[in-house]
Amino acid sequence: MEKLLQASDITQIELLSYFSSEIFCMLGVIINIFMFLFLSRKYNIKRLSDLVTFGVFALNSLICFGIFLKNRITFEEFNFSLLNQNVVLNDTIFALKALMYLFFACFVLCTYKLTRKAKFKGTIVNSSLLLCGLSGSILLNMQNALASFLFFDLTSLFIYKFASNARIRKYDTYSLDFVLMSVASTILFYSFYFLSFFVKEEIQLAIIQVCAACALLLKAGLFPIYNYILNKHIKNLAYSVLLFSFLPYMGLLTFIKFSQSINIANKIFSITLFSFALLIILTSTLSAVKTKNLIKYFANIAQINCSFYLIGILFAQNNELCIDSIFISMFAIFAIYSLITILKVNLKPEKLNISLLQGLFVKNRLFCILFALIILFATCTLPSALFFNNLELLKGIYVFDKIGSIFIIVCLLSNISLILKSLSLIKICYTKKVFMKTTTQLTKRTTPNYVVPIVVIFLLILMMFL
């Protein structure tokens, strides 16, 4: 270890500080498990657990951001690796970690009322969330394709454990569809990945790598026609937020690490995945236009965005720009879902249909303004960091002659359809119901009604200037 540290020119204390966020996540898990074992029957245990969990995520975000600033000021190029370059630490990774922990801190603030039915299992729910953050953090450090998929697999497992412990029925399997899809994708990926070591012929190797990549994307929920959007349990909003505004984007980061270990310039690999991503865009656009459910609509937008970045990774060959756009888009979708939590908490509907938006402007103008802005930013209708990043990616993809032309046409058709649908949603917000006498006030003196708009405004600023 000493030789390794000398080669990296860091001390043991510095190395420990670089992994302090992971250590605090583990401490948070231990505290939550302790509360579950010895304080589980206390009435306010859920609130205490939420406070501890939020504190850990907020502290980790500040620590990672502080390390990022310190290394930017102290070192011009802070970059060193461990374990034969399989674990990498640099200022970019710490910036991404800070954003990821910020995502989880905002998630706890916005959804703690949605998970209060877990009651005494709230500590286990928050433990799963902390472990999800821990595995995501380690995933950002990993460069090895197999290790990256392993931690991505753990991330999806902890998302399932988060949702299953928050369920109402005690002995019911939470989501058999999620379990089957996740297990099948894991088996397929490992099978094709290890099979690639025994194949030397170039065409066969490319086909096997395509199959492994498709299995990875299946686990991320990026698959045409059959994906997590069909899951009947997505009406659990807190679960849906993780499933559609976190998991697919972490899947893309895992794909980037996987792509670095193979030849993505191979025509069989690139053209096949290009066609695969275009099919996702087409089917998701059709699903988004047809759906009347708010959760499904924005889940389809997330799938379209992720498919766009997948093609950008393949052809634009600008991973840094893709990673920036991935995190901004992730926050955009999360901001929309955060506003939907206000509807869920106040209106308590069984289904979050588009009809809930009708007439909201009468007493909820701030909500409608934020809702309209976030939708327009998420669909790249208004100028923002996401808008300009996507333009740069489009320029990089367009140079691929006919392939670029096909992609531009499909993206334009998809984006026009989404913009028209989004404008219709905004119009519904400002349309009065027939014979409407009163409308629900979404600004009652409750914490979510005050916290969520502040979070969304913060994320809106982040999207504009990140």
C-alpha positions in Angstrom: 0.0 0.0 0.0 2.8 2.4 0.9 4.5 1.8 -2.5 1.2 2.4 -4.2 0.7 5.7 -2.4 4.2 6.9 -3.1 3.7 6.2 -6.8 0.5 8.3 -6.6 2.2 11.0 -4.5 -0.6 11.0 -1.8 -0.7 10.1 1.8 -2.9 7.6 3.6 -4.9 10.4 5.2 -5.5 12.1 1.8 -6.6 8.7 0.4 -9.0 8.2 3.3 -10.4 11.7 2.8 -11.0 11.0 -0.9 -13.3 8.1 0.1 -14.9 9.9 3.0 -18.3 10.1 1.2 -18.4 6.3 0.9 -17.5 6.0 4.6 -20.3 8.4 5.7 -22.8 6.4 3.6 -21.8 3.3 5.5 -22.1 5.1 8.8 -25.6 6.3 7.7 -26.5 2.7 7.0 -25.2 1.5 10.3 -27.1 4.3 12.2 -30.3 3.4 10.3 -30.0 -0.3 11.1 -29.3 0.5 14.7 -32.5 2.5 14.8 -34.4 -0.3 13.2 -33.1 -2.9 15.7 -33.4 -0.8 18.9 -35.7 2.1 18.2 -38.1 0.8 15.6 -41.2 1.2 17.8 -40.6 4.9 18.4 -43.3 7.0 16.8 -40.9 9.6 15.3 -38.3 7.2 14.1 -39.1 7.8 10.4 -38.5 11.5 10.8 -35.2 10.9 12.6 -34.1 8.4 9.9 -35.0 10.9 7.2 -33.0 13.6 8.9 -30.0 11.4 9.3 -30.2 10.2 5.6 -30.6 13.8 4.3 -27.7 14.9 6.5 -25.4 12.2 5.1 -26.2 13.0 1.5 -26.0 16.8 2.0 -22.6 16.4 3.8 -21.3 14.1 1.1 -22.3 16.5 -1.6 -20.4 19.4 0.2 -17.4 17.2 0.8 -17.1 16.1 -2.8 -17.6 19.6 -4.0 -15.0 20.9 -1.6 -12.5 18.3 -2.8 -13.3 19.3 -6.4 -12.6 23.0 -5.6 -9.5 22.2 -3.6 -8.0 20.1 -6.3 -8.9 22.6 -9.0 -7.1 25.3 -7.1 -4.1 23.2 -5.9 -3.5 20.9 -8.9 -3.8 21.8 -12.6 -4.5 18.1 -13.4 -5.6 16.1 -10.4 -5.8 12.5 -11.7 -4.5 9.3 -10.2 -5.5 5.6 -10.2 -5.5 2.6 -8.0 -5.7 -1.2 -8.4 -4.0 -1.2 -11.8 -6.0 1.8 -13.1 -9.3 0.1 -12.4 -10.2 2.8 -9.8 -9.7 6.4 -10.9 -9.9 9.6 -8.8 -10.0 13.0 -10.5 -11.7 16.4 -10.1 -14.4 15.5 -12.7 -15.4 12.4 -10.8 -15.7 14.4 -7.5 -17.9 17.0 -9.3 -20.1 14.2 -10.6 -20.2 12.6 -7.1 -21.3 16.0 -5.6 -24.1 16.2 -8.1 -25.2 12.6 -7.5 -25.3 13.1 -3.7 -27.2 16.4 -4.3 -29.7 14.4 -6.3 -30.3 12.0 -3.3 -30.5 14.8 -0.8 -33.2 16.5 -2.9 -34.9 13.2 -3.3 -35.2 12.7 0.4 -36.6 16.2 0.8 -39.2 15.8 -1.9 -40.4 12.3 -1.3 -40.2 11.7 2.5 -44.0 12.1 2.8 -44.6 9.6 0.0 -42.7 6.9 2.0 -44.2 7.6 5.4 -46.5 4.6 4.9 -43.4 2.5 5.5 -43.6 3.7 9.1 -41.3 1.5 11.2 -39.5 0.2 8.1 -38.5 3.7 7.1 -35.1 3.0 8.5 -34.6 0.1 6.1 -36.0 2.2 3.2 -33.4 4.9 3.9 -30.7 2.3 4.4 -31.5 1.0 0.9 -31.3 4.6 -0.4 -27.9 5.1 1.2 -26.6 1.8 -0.2 -27.9 2.9 -3.6 -25.9 6.2 -3.3 -22.9 4.2 -2.1 -22.9 1.8 -5.1 -23.5 4.7 -7.5 -20.5 6.6 -6.0 -18.2 3.6 -6.4 -19.5 3.1 -9.9 -18.3 6.6 -10.8 -14.8 5.6 -9.7 -14.7 2.3 -11.6 -13.1 2.0 -15.0 -13.3 -1.7 -15.4 -16.4 -2.8 -17.4 -17.2 -5.8 -15.3 -16.8 -4.0 -12.0 -18.9 -1.1 -13.3 -21.7 -3.4 -14.3 -21.5 -5.1 -10.9 -22.1 -1.9 -9.0 -24.8 -0.8 -11.5 -26.4 -4.2 -10.8 -26.2 -3.4 -7.0 -27.7 0.0 -7.7 -30.8 -1.5 -9.4 -31.0 -4.1 -6.5 -31.1 -1.3 -3.9 -33.7 0.6 -5.8 -35.9 -2.5 -5.7 -35.2 -3.0 -2.0 -36.1 0.7 -1.4 -39.5 0.1 -3.1 -40.2 -3.3 -1.7 -39.7 -2.2 1.9 -42.0 0.8 1.3 -44.8 -1.4 0.1 -48.1 -1.7 2.0 -48.7 -5.4 1.7 -46.3 -7.2 3.9 -45.9 -10.6 2.2 -46.5 -9.5 -1.4 -43.7 -9.6 -4.0 -43.3 -5.9 -4.9 -42.6 -6.1 -8.6 -42.1 -9.5 -10.3 -41.6 -7.7 -13.6 -38.7 -5.7 -12.3 -37.1 -8.8 -10.7 -37.4 -10.9 -13.8 -36.1 -8.2 -16.1 -33.2 -7.4 -13.8 -32.2 -11.0 -13.2 -32.5 -11.9 -16.9 -30.4 -8.9 -18.0 -27.7 -9.7 -15.4 -27.4 -13.3 -16.6 -27.3 -12.3 -20.2 -24.7 -9.6 -19.7 -22.3 -11.9 -17.7 -22.8 -14.7 -20.2 -22.0 -12.6 -23.2 -19.2 -10.8 -21.5 -17.3 -14.0 -20.5 -18.1 -15.6 -23.9 -16.3 -12.7 -25.6 -13.0 -13.9 -24.0 -13.3 -17.2 -26.0 -14.1 -15.7 -29.4 -11.3 -14.4 -31.6 -13.1 -13.9 -34.9 -13.9 -10.2 -35.3 -17.5 -10.4 -36.6 -18.6 -12.9 -34.0 -16.9 -10.8 -31.2 -18.8 -7.7 -32.4 -22.1 -9.6 -32.3 -21.5 -10.9 -28.8 -20.5 -7.4 -27.6 -23.8 -6.0 -29.1 -25.7 -8.6 -27.2 -23.9 -7.7 -23.9 -24.6 -4.0 -24.6 -28.3 -4.7 -25.2 -28.4 -6.7 -21.9 -26.9 -3.7 -20.1 -29.4 -1.3 -21.6 -32.2 -3.7 -20.7 -31.2 -3.5 -17.0 -31.2 0.3 -17.4 -34.8 0.2 -18.7 -33.7 1.4 -22.2 -35.3 -1.2 -24.4 -38.0 -0.7 -27.1 -41.5 -1.8 -26.4 -40.6 -3.9 -23.3 -39.3 -1.8 -20.4 -40.0 -0.6 -16.9 -42.7 1.8 -18.1 -45.0 -1.2 -18.4 -44.5 -2.0 -14.7 -47.8 -1.8 -12.8 -46.1 -0.5 -9.7 -44.9 2.7 -11.2 -47.9 4.4 -9.5 -45.5 4.4 -6.5 -44.1 7.8 -7.2 -40.9 7.6 -5.1 -40.0 4.3 -6.8 -40.7 5.8 -10.2 -38.5 8.8 -9.6 -35.5 6.5 -9.0 -36.6 4.2 -11.8 -36.9 6.9 -14.5 -34.7 9.8 -13.4 -31.8 7.9 -11.9 -31.4 4.3 -13.1 -31.3 4.9 -16.9 -28.8 7.7 -16.6 -26.5 5.5 -14.4 -27.0 2.8 -17.0 -25.6 5.2 -19.6 -22.5 5.9 -17.4 -22.0 2.2 -17.1 -22.3 1.9 -20.9 -19.6 4.6 -21.3 -17.2 2.5 -19.2 -18.2 -0.6 -21.1 -17.6 1.1 -24.4 -14.1 2.1 -23.3 -13.1 -1.6 -23.2 -14.3 -2.5 -26.7 -14.1 -1.2 -30.2 -17.2 0.9 -30.7 -15.9 2.1 -34.1 -16.7 -1.4 -35.4 -19.5 -1.0 -37.9 -21.5 -4.0 -36.7 -21.5 -2.7 -33.1 -22.1 1.0 -33.9 -24.8 0.6 -36.6 -26.7 -2.1 -34.6 -26.8 0.0 -31.5 -27.6 3.1 -33.6 -30.7 1.2 -35.0 -31.5 0.0 -31.5 -31.4 3.5 -30.0 -33.5 4.9 -32.9 -36.1 2.3 -32.3 -36.3 3.3 -28.6 -36.7 6.9 -29.7 -39.6 6.0 -32.1 -41.4 3.7 -29.7 -41.0 6.1 -26.7 -42.2 9.0 -28.7 -45.3 7.1 -29.8 -45.9 6.0 -26.2 -45.4 9.6 -24.9 -47.9 11.0 -27.4 -50.5 8.4 -26.5 -50.2 8.2 -22.7 -52.5 10.1 -20.4 -50.4 9.3 -17.3 -47.9 12.0 -16.1 -45.4 9.5 -14.7 -45.3 7.5 -18.0 -45.1 10.6 -20.1 -41.9 11.9 -18.4 -40.5 8.4 -18.2 -40.7 8.3 -22.0 -39.0 11.7 -22.2 -36.2 10.3 -20.1 -35.9 7.3 -22.4 -35.7 9.5 -25.5 -33.0 11.7 -23.9 -31.0 8.7 -22.9 -31.2 7.1 -26.4 -30.0 10.4 -27.8 -27.0 10.4 -25.5 -26.4 6.8 -26.4 -26.0 7.7 -30.0 -23.9 10.6 -29.0 -21.5 8.3 -27.2 -21.3 6.1 -30.3 -20.7 8.7 -32.9 -20.0 12.2 -31.4 -17.1 10.7 -29.5 -17.3 13.4 -26.8 -17.9 11.5 -23.6 -17.3 14.5 -21.3 -20.1 16.5 -23.1 -22.3 13.4 -22.9 -21.7 13.0 -19.2 -22.5 16.7 -18.6 -25.8 16.4 -20.5 -26.6 13.1 -18.8 -26.5 14.8 -15.3 -28.4 17.9 -16.4 -31.1 15.8 -18.1 -31.3 13.6 -14.9 -32.0 16.7 -12.8 -34.5 18.0 -15.3 -36.6 14.9 -15.1 -36.2 14.8 -11.3 -37.4 18.4 -11.1 -40.6 17.5 -13.0 -41.2 14.5 -10.8 -40.6 16.8 -7.7 -43.5 19.0 -8.8 -45.7 15.9 -9.4 -45.0 15.0 -5.7 -46.9 18.2 -4.8 -49.9 17.0 -6.7 -49.6 13.5 -5.1 -49.3 14.8 -1.6 -52.1 17.4 -1.8 -54.7 15.8 -4.1 -54.0 12.1 -3.1 -55.2 10.7 -6.4 -55.1 7.0 -7.3 -53.7 7.8 -10.7 -51.6 10.7 -11.8 -53.4 11.5 -15.0 -53.0 14.6 -17.1 -56.6 15.7 -16.1 -55.2 16.6 -12.7 -53.5 19.6 -14.2 -56.7 21.2 -15.4 -57.4 24.6 -13.9 -54.4 24.6 -11.6 -53.4 28.2 -12.5 -56.4 29.7 -10.6 -54.8 29.3 -7.2 -51.4 27.8 -8.0 -49.7 30.2 -10.4 -46.1 29.5 -9.1 -46.7 25.8 -9.6 -47.9 26.2 -13.2 -45.0 28.6 -14.1 -42.4 26.2 -12.7 -44.1 23.2 -14.3 -44.2 24.9 -17.7 -40.5 26.1 -17.5 -39.2 22.7 -16.5 -41.1 20.9 -19.3 -39.7 23.3 -21.9 -36.2 22.9 -20.5 -36.4 19.1 -20.5 -37.6 19.0 -24.1 -34.8 21.5 -25.1 -37.4 24.1 -26.2 -35.8 27.0 -24.2 -32.1 27.9 -24.3 -30.2 26.3 -21.4 -27.0 24.3 -20.8 -28.8 21.2 -21.9 -30.0 22.9 -25.1 -26.5 24.0 -26.2 -24.9 20.7 -25.2 -27.4 18.8 -27.3 -26.6 21.1 -30.3 -22.9 20.3 -29.9 -23.7 16.6 -29.9 -26.0 17.0 -33.0 -23.1 18.6 -34.8 -20.8 15.8 -33.9 -23.3 13.1 -35.1 -24.2 14.9 -38.3 -20.8 14.5 -39.8 -21.6 10.8 -40.3 -23.2 11.4 -43.7 -26.4 9.4 -44.2 -26.5 8.0 -40.7 -26.3 11.6 -39.4 -29.1 12.7 -41.7 -31.4 9.8 -40.6 -30.7 10.7 -37.0 -31.5 14.4 -37.5 -34.8 13.6 -39.2 -35.9 11.1 -36.5 -34.8 13.6 -33.7 -36.7 16.5 -35.3 -39.9 14.4 -35.6 -39.6 13.2 -32.1 -38.8 16.6 -30.6 -41.7 18.3 -32.5 -44.1 15.6 -31.2 -42.8 16.1 -27.6 -43.0 19.9 -27.8 -46.6 19.7 -29.1 -47.6 17.3 -26.3 -45.8 19.4 -23.7 -47.6 22.6 -24.9 -50.9 20.8 -24.6 -50.0 19.9 -21.0 -49.2 23.5 -20.3 -52.5 24.6 -22.0 -54.4 22.2 -19.7 -52.9 23.8 -16.6 -54.3 27.2 -17.8 -57.7 25.8 -18.9 -60.6 26.1 -16.4 -62.8 23.0 -15.8 -66.4 23.3 -17.0 -68.6 24.3 -14.1 -65.5 24.6 -11.9 -66.3 26.3 -8.6 -63.1 25.7 -6.6 -59.7 24.4 -7.2 -57.2 22.8 -4.8 -54.7 25.1 -3.2 -51.2 23.5 -3.5 -49.6 26.0 -1.1 -50.9 24.9 2.3 -48.5 25.2 5.2 -46.8 21.8 4.7 -43.1 21.2 4.3 -43.3 19.6 0.8 -45.3 22.5 -0.6 -42.6 24.9 0.5 -39.5 22.7 0.1 -40.2 21.3 -3.4 -40.6 24.6 -5.2 -37.4 25.8 -3.7 -35.6 22.6 -4.8 -37.1 22.9 -8.3 -36.1 26.6 -8.6 -32.5 25.6 -7.6 -32.5 22.7 -10.1 -33.8 25.1 -12.8 -30.9 27.5 -12.2 -28.6 24.5 -12.3 -30.0 23.4 -15.7 -29.6 26.9 -17.1 -26.0 27.6 -16.1 -24.3 24.2 -15.2 
